């Protein structure tokens, strides 16, 4: 039987594990959605939290979350219930970083882990788009069999259409658009994603 | 500004995105979509604000283009079409927009609409750079082991999986990957894969 949990956004419920493309429009909505998504874990100490962001952004993302919450997470960070992890320019190392942090949280016995990943094109330490999208696709394999609900946050106000379709929609089984959860209309499994990438590379149609 | 830089600039323009419910009513739109409601494309489609029945608005324009878009979107919402795409040209013929619709499925039937100006843009991804002219020579410089690693990279394998398949250490695979990326003059793992694939490897 598939396990489910509250997404935290609206009244939506997701199967666990979940890999969700969270599309938001500019920073205020990102902060709102992040707070909604993480609040169930903040209120339920059996759940773990992982924030994933580029090196120069991760700490400020944590501070911002604390400001939005109106309280400090310092104690949770010290106890390992809240983990801040960094993107890596190397997409394979990025996956290893995620895997390592999730293993640590799982070993600590957390019932569910909520992973909020902040996509930041062009930020220092962030992979090139083609590498990032491959890592997004392969993240589905990393999450399989875990108790992780992962939301990858994409700013549609900055996103070119090709990256939106080829990356955001193809790499995530589910998407949140306008605060509503739905299956991704364009989802490809990791092998399908790779075949699609190679077809496009061959035809010169881009990624 | 050269063509490549111009394409990069054009590709960095934000897309206009909206989602429709099963009744074709716009239930969410990003700021770019709302801003564009009053431009020429918005006019063409009859203004498209949240709460508006998109298909009815298009039909009300009584133009061939708007009507075909209404039909395309209706077909997508009905689940009979996985992707609808239509290019639109301005009245003076100088500007082109691409209109795309994809279905939502699952608990909330409907559609995602994406519009973007494509004037002067190629369909090549902005991050896809031309292969160096000497790519056959570069590939010939790969060792047999690097070719094996590259072939597995082309199948989407991670370094951990490659290490397991070839029976070598993870750190050794990392070294091979970095070296072959450098040899192919690629900026990234997937650019190396794309170049290798175009050159006939895997």
Interface residues (C-beta under 8 A of the other chain):
Chain A: X23 X25 X26 X90 X91 X92 X95 X96 X127 X128 X129 X130 X131 X133 X134 X137 X138 X156 X157 X158 X159 X160 X161 X162 X164 X165 X166 X169 X174 X177 X178 X179 X180 X181 X182 X183 X185 X186 X190 X191 X193 X194 X197 X198 X200 X201 X202 X204 X205 X206 X207
Chain B: X11 X12 X13 X14 X15 X17 X19 X27 X28 X29 X30 X31 X32 X82 X83 X98 X100 X102 X103 X104 X105 X106 X107 X108 X110 X112 X114 X116 X123 X124 X125 X126 X127 X128 X154 X155 X156 X158 X159 X160 X174 X177 X187 X188 X189 X190 X191 X193 X194 X197 X198 X202
